[in-house]
């Protein structure tokens, strides 16, 4: 089943072509740049344009903060709690990375 707006979209594209709105676009007639991971190219571009990072990167940054906190903590109980958090964070990173790569 087609999208309900397919006819409208097609009409808008045809109108833009008729008006020459696609003429002289940068890169027209040139091959697309090589892409290592074409399945995720759009997602990666959208994330980059919005200064977003994959979840496992954000979690990795949190893990680094925990490591720094551990380095600065001398209390044994606090160190144990931080190490538990770090262990959980590492598991979350592994899950997020697996989900990211499929």
C-alpha positions, -999 to 999 in steps of 0.1 A, spaced: 0 0 0 13 34 -10 17 62 15 -15 84 16 5 114 5 23 97 -24 3 115 -51 9 149 -35 46 142 -31 49 131 -67 30 162 -79 53 185 -59 84 168 -73 71 170 -109 63 207 -103 98 214 -90 113 196 -120 92 216 -144 102 248 -127 139 238 -129 144 237 -92 166 206 -96 188 222 -123 224 232 -113 224 215 -79 259 211 -64 273 177 -73 248 172 -101 260 146 -126 288 135 -102 290 101 -85 280 99 -49 308 98 -25 319 63 -13 301 51 18 314 24 41 280 17 57 252 27 33 225 12 55 233 37 83 245 67 61 213 87 66 211 81 103 248 90 107 243 122 87 213 133 107 230 126 140 261 145 128 240 175 117 223 176 151 255 170 172 241 138 184 261 107 194 253 70 194 240 59 229 271 38 235 293 69 230 273 89 255 274 60 280 311 57 275 315 93 285 295 86 317 318 56 323 349 78 320 334 102 346 329 72 370 365 62 364 376 96 374 354 96 404 369 62 414 404 76 411 396 105 434 377 84 460 395 68 489 365 56 510 362 18 505 324 17 506 321 45 480 347 28 458 327 -4 459 295 15 449 313 32 421 328 -1 408 292 -16 408 280 14 388 309 10 364 302 -27 359 265 -19 351 276 9 328 299 -14 309 270 -39 304 248 -10 292 275 0 267 278 -35 254 240 -37 249 239 -3 233 268 -11 209 251 -44 200 219 -26 192 237 0 172 255 -25 149 226 -48 146 
